[in-house]
Amino acid sequence: MIALSLINTTANIIVGSITTKIFDSIVTSKLTQKQEKKKWIRDKKLNLFSQLSENILTINCNNLEEKKLQIKEISSKIILLTEDTSLKTNLINYTFILNEYECYKNHIKLDHLNDELISTLSTYMKKM
């Protein structure tokens, strides 16, 4: 009788341990995958912000066309990776203004516009 009770208790402990281990493995792997995805997206955004800032700060009349294309490419990637609608709007507006710059360069202060976008990127990075 005592032996049968001891066998049942041991079996319950083994089954409980296996079940707990399986559950722990599944939950842990899901959490790890989510954390890795968030880390990848964050790293990707930081890299893109750095590239965008570099292009914005080095834009001038001599390389305007080349920089416009690079800025559009980088901005489009950031827009895909972010959920912040304000940042998306700022990037879209900035690329639009760059497209129209030649027509309105007497009215647009590119340096001021660049500073504003850099400030927006910096603020967004601090929130991440």
Contact map, one row per residue, 1 for C-alpha under 8 A:
11111000000000000000000000000000000000000000000000000000000000000000000000000000000000000000000000000000000000000000000000000000
11111100000000000000000000000000000000000000000000000000000000000000000000000000000000000000000000000000000000000000000000000000
11111110000000000000000000000000000000000000000000000000000000000000000000000000000000000000000000000000000000000000000000000000
11111111000000000000000000000000000000000000000000000000000000000000000000000000000000000000000000000000000000000000000000000000
11111111100000000000000000000000000000000000000000000000000000000000000000000000000000000000000000000000000000000000000000000000
01111111110000000000000000000000000000000000000000000000000000000000000000000000000000000000000000000000000000000000000000000000
00111111111000000000000000000000000000000000000000000000000000000000000000000000000000000000000000000000000000000000000000000000
00011111111100000000000000000000000000000000000000000000000000000000000000000000000000000000000000000000000000000000000000000000
00001111111110000000000000000000000000000000000000000000000000000000000000000000000000000000000000000000000000000000000000000000
00000111111111000000000000000000000000000000000000000000000000000000000000000000000000000000000000000000000000000000000000000000
00000011111111100000000000000000000000000000000000000000000000000000000000000000000000000000000000000000000000000000000000000000
00000001111111110000000000000000000000000000000000000000000000000000000000000000000000000000000000000000000000000000000000000000
00000000111111111000000000000000000000000000000000000000000000000000000000000000000000000000000000000000000000000000000000000000
00000000011111111100000000000000000000000000000000000000000000000000000000000000000000000000000000000000000000000000000000000000
00000000001111111110000000000000000000000000000000000000000000000000000000000000000000000000000000000000000000000000000000000000
00000000000111111111000000000000000000000000000000000000000000000000000000000000000000000000000000000000000000000000000000000000
00000000000011111111100000000000000000000000000000000000000000000000000000000000000000000000000000000000000000000000000000000000
00000000000001111111110000000000000000000000000000000000000000000000000000000000000000000000000000000000000000000000000000000000
00000000000000111111111000000000000000000000000000000000000000000000000000000000000000000000000000000000000000000000000000000000
00000000000000011111111100000000000000000000000000000000000000000000000000000000000000000000000000000000000000000000000000000000
00000000000000001111111110000000000000000000000000000000000000000000000000000000000000000000000000000000000000000000000000000000
00000000000000000111111111000000000000000000000000000000000000000000000000000000000000000000000000000000000000000000000000000000
00000000000000000011111111100000000000000000000000000000000000000000000000000000000000000000000000000000000000000000000000000000
00000000000000000001111111110000000000000000000000000000000000000000000000000000000000000000000000000000000000000000000000000000
00000000000000000000111111111000000000000000000000000000000000000000000000000000000000000000000000000000000000000000000000000000
00000000000000000000011111111100000000000000000000000000000000000000000000000000000000000000000000000000000000000000000000000000
00000000000000000000001111111110000000000000000000000000000000000000000000000000000000000000000000000000000000000000000000000000
00000000000000000000000111111111000000000000000000000000000000000000000000000000000000000000000000000000000000000000000000000000
00000000000000000000000011111111100000000000000000000000000000000000000000000000000000000000000000000000000000000000000000000000
00000000000000000000000001111111110000000000000000000000000000000000000000000000000000000000000000000000000000000000000000000000
00000000000000000000000000111111111000000000000000000000000000000000000000000000000000000000000000000000000000000000000000000000
00000000000000000000000000011111111100000000000000000000000000000000000000000000000000000000000000000000000000000000000000000000
00000000000000000000000000001111111110000000000000000000000000000000000000000000000000000000000000000000000000000000000000000000
00000000000000000000000000000111111111000000000000000000000000000000000000000000000000000000000000000000000000000000000000000000
00000000000000000000000000000011111111100000000000000000000000000000000000000000000000000000000000000000000000000000000000000000
00000000000000000000000000000001111111110000000000000000000000000000000000000000000000000000000000000000000000000000000000000000
00000000000000000000000000000000111111111000000000000000000000000000000000000000000000000000000000000000000000000000000000000000
00000000000000000000000000000000011111111100000000000000000000000000000000000000000000000000000000000000000000000000000000000000
00000000000000000000000000000000001111111110000000000000000000000000000000000000000000000000000000000000000000000000000000000000
00000000000000000000000000000000000111111111000000000000000000000000000000000000000000000000000000000000000000000000000000000000
00000000000000000000000000000000000011111111100000000000000000000000000000000000100000000000000000000000000000000000000000000000
00000000000000000000000000000000000001111111110000000000000000000000000000000000000000000000000000000000000000000000000000000001
00000000000000000000000000000000000000111111111000000000000000000000000000000000000000000000000000000000000000000000000000000000
00000000000000000000000000000000000000011111111100000000000000000000000000000000000000000000000000000000000000000000000000000000
00000000000000000000000000000000000000001111111110000000000000000000000000000100100000000000000000000000000000000000000000000000
00000000000000000000000000000000000000000111111111000000000000000000000000000000000000000000000000000000000000000000000000001000
00000000000000000000000000000000000000000011111111100000000000000000000000000000000000000000000000000000000000000000000000000000
00000000000000000000000000000000000000000001111111110000000000000000000001001100000000000000000000000000000000000000000000000000
00000000000000000000000000000000000000000000111111111000000000000000000000000100000000000000000000000000000000000000000010000000
00000000000000000000000000000000000000000000011111111100000000000000000000000000000000000000000000000000000000000000000000000000
00000000000000000000000000000000000000000000001111111110000000000000000001000000000000000000000000000000000000000000000000000000
00000000000000000000000000000000000000000000000111111111000000000000001001100000000000000000000000000000000000000000000000000000
00000000000000000000000000000000000000000000000011111111100000000000000000000000000000000000000000000000000000000000010000000000
00000000000000000000000000000000000000000000000001111111110000000000000000000000000000000000000000000000000000000000000000000000
00000000000000000000000000000000000000000000000000111111111000000010011000000000000000000000000000000000000000000000000000000000
00000000000000000000000000000000000000000000000000011111111000000010001000000000000000000000000000000000000000000100010000000000
00000000000000000000000000000000000000000000000000001111111000000000000000000000000000000000000000000000000000000100000000000000
00000000000000000000000000000000000000000000000000000111111100000000000000000000000000000000000000000000000000000000000000000000
00000000000000000000000000000000000000000000000000000011111110110010000000000000000000000000000000000000000000000000000000000000
00000000000000000000000000000000000000000000000000000000011111110000000000000000000000000000000000000000000000000000000000000000
00000000000000000000000000000000000000000000000000000000001111110000000000000000000000000000000000000000000000000000000000000000
00000000000000000000000000000000000000000000000000000000000111110000000000000000000000000000000000000000000000000000000000000000
00000000000000000000000000000000000000000000000000000000001111111110000000000000000000000000000000000000000000000000000000000000
00000000000000000000000000000000000000000000000000000000001111111111000000000000000000000000000000000000000000000000000000000000
00000000000000000000000000000000000000000000000000000000000000111111100000000000000000000000000000000000000000000000000000000000
00000000000000000000000000000000000000000000000000000000000000111111110000000000000000000000000000000000000000000000000000000000
00000000000000000000000000000000000000000000000000000011001000111111111000000000000000000000000000000000000000000000000000000000
00000000000000000000000000000000000000000000000000000000000000011111111100000000000000000000001001100000000000000000000000000000
00000000000000000000000000000000000000000000000000000000000000001111111110000000000000000000000000000000000000000000000000000000
00000000000000000000000000000000000000000000000000000010000000000111111111000000000000000000000000000000000000000000000000000000
00000000000000000000000000000000000000000000000000010011000000000011111111100000000000000000001000000000000000000000000000000000
00000000000000000000000000000000000000000000000000000000000000000001111111110000000000000000001000000000000000000000000000000000
00000000000000000000000000000000000000000000000000000000000000000000111111111000000000000000000000000000000000000000000000000000
00000000000000000000000000000000000000000000000100110000000000000000011111111100000000000000000000000000000000000000000000000000
00000000000000000000000000000000000000000000000000010000000000000000001111111110000000000011000000000000000000000000000000000000
00000000000000000000000000000000000000000000000000000000000000000000000111111111000000000000000000000000000000000000000000000000
00000000000000000000000000000000000000000000000100000000000000000000000011111111100000000000000000000000000000000000000000000000
00000000000000000000000000000000000000000000100110000000000000000000000001111111110000010000000000000000000000000000000000000000
00000000000000000000000000000000000000000000000000000000000000000000000000111111111000110010000000000000000000000000000000000000
00000000000000000000000000000000000000000000000000000000000000000000000000011111110000000000000000000000000000000000000000000000
00000000000000000000000000000000000000001000100000000000000000000000000000001111111000000000000000000000000000000000000000000000
00000000000000000000000000000000000000000000000000000000000000000000000000000111111100010000000000000000000000000000000000000000
00000000000000000000000000000000000000000000000000000000000000000000000000000010111110010000000000000000000000000000000000000000
00000000000000000000000000000000000000000000000000000000000000000000000000000000011111110000000000000000000000000000000000000000
00000000000000000000000000000000000000000000000000000000000000000000000000000000001111111000000000000000000000000000000000000000
00000000000000000000000000000000000000000000000000000000000000000000000000000000000111111100000000000000000000000000000000000000
00000000000000000000000000000000000000000000000000000000000000000000000000000010000111111110000000000000000000000000000110010000
00000000000000000000000000000000000000000000000000000000000000000000000000000110011111111111000000000000000000000000000000000000
00000000000000000000000000000000000000000000000000000000000000000000000000000000000011111111100000000000000000000000000000000000
00000000000000000000000000000000000000000000000000000000000000000000000000000000000001111111110000000000000000000000100000000000
00000000000000000000000000000000000000000000000000000000000000000000000000100010000000111111111000000000000000000000100000000000
00000000000000000000000000000000000000000000000000000000000000000000000000100000000000011111111100000000000000000000000000000000
00000000000000000000000000000000000000000000000000000000000000000000000000000000000000001111111110000000000000000000000000000000
00000000000000000000000000000000000000000000000000000000000000000000000000000000000000000111111111000000000000001000100000000000
00000000000000000000000000000000000000000000000000000000000000000001001100000000000000000011111111100000000000000000000000000000
00000000000000000000000000000000000000000000000000000000000000000000000000000000000000000001111111110000000000000000000000000000
00000000000000000000000000000000000000000000000000000000000000000000000000000000000000000000111111111000000000000000000000000000
00000000000000000000000000000000000000000000000000000000000000000001000000000000000000000000011111111000000000000000000000000000
00000000000000000000000000000000000000000000000000000000000000000001000000000000000000000000001111111100000000000000000000000000
00000000000000000000000000000000000000000000000000000000000000000000000000000000000000000000000111111111000000000000000000000000
00000000000000000000000000000000000000000000000000000000000000000000000000000000000000000000000011111111100100000000000000000000
00000000000000000000000000000000000000000000000000000000000000000000000000000000000000000000000000111111100000000000000000000000
00000000000000000000000000000000000000000000000000000000000000000000000000000000000000000000000000011111100000000000000000000000
00000000000000000000000000000000000000000000000000000000000000000000000000000000000000000000000000011111111100000000000000000000
00000000000000000000000000000000000000000000000000000000000000000000000000000000000000000000000000001111111110000000000000000000
00000000000000000000000000000000000000000000000000000000000000000000000000000000000000000000000000000001111110000000000000000000
00000000000000000000000000000000000000000000000000000000000000000000000000000000000000000000000000000001111110000000000000000000
00000000000000000000000000000000000000000000000000000000000000000000000000000000000000000000000000001001111111001000000000000000
00000000000000000000000000000000000000000000000000000000000000000000000000000000000000000000000000000000111111111000000000000000
00000000000000000000000000000000000000000000000000000000000000000000000000000000000000000000000000000000000111111100000000000000
00000000000000000000000000000000000000000000000000000000000000000000000000000000000000000000000000000000000011111110000000000000
00000000000000000000000000000000000000000000000000000000000000000000000000000000000000000000000000000000000011111111000000000000
00000000000000000000000000000000000000000000000000000000000000000000000000000000000000000000010000000000000111111111100000000000
00000000000000000000000000000000000000000000000000000001100000000000000000000000000000000000000000000000000001111111110000000000
00000000000000000000000000000000000000000000000000000000000000000000000000000000000000000000000000000000000000111111111000000000
00000000000000000000000000000000000000000000000000000000000000000000000000000000000000000000000000000000000000011111111100000000
00000000000000000000000000000000000000000000000000000000000000000000000000000000000000000110010000000000000000001111111110000000
00000000000000000000000000000000000000000000000000001001000000000000000000000000000000000000000000000000000000000111111111000000
00000000000000000000000000000000000000000000000000000000000000000000000000000000000000000000000000000000000000000011111111100000
00000000000000000000000000000000000000000000000000000000000000000000000000000000000000100000000000000000000000000001111111110000
00000000000000000000000000000000000000000000000010000000000000000000000000000000000000100000000000000000000000000000111111111000
00000000000000000000000000000000000000000000000000000000000000000000000000000000000000000000000000000000000000000000011111111100
00000000000000000000000000000000000000000000000000000000000000000000000000000000000000000000000000000000000000000000001111111110
00000000000000000000000000000000000000000000000000000000000000000000000000000000000000100000000000000000000000000000000111111111
00000000000000000000000000000000000000000000010000000000000000000000000000000000000000000000000000000000000000000000000011111111
00000000000000000000000000000000000000000000000000000000000000000000000000000000000000000000000000000000000000000000000001111111
00000000000000000000000000000000000000000000000000000000000000000000000000000000000000000000000000000000000000000000000000111111
00000000000000000000000000000000000000000100000000000000000000000000000000000000000000000000000000000000000000000000000000011111
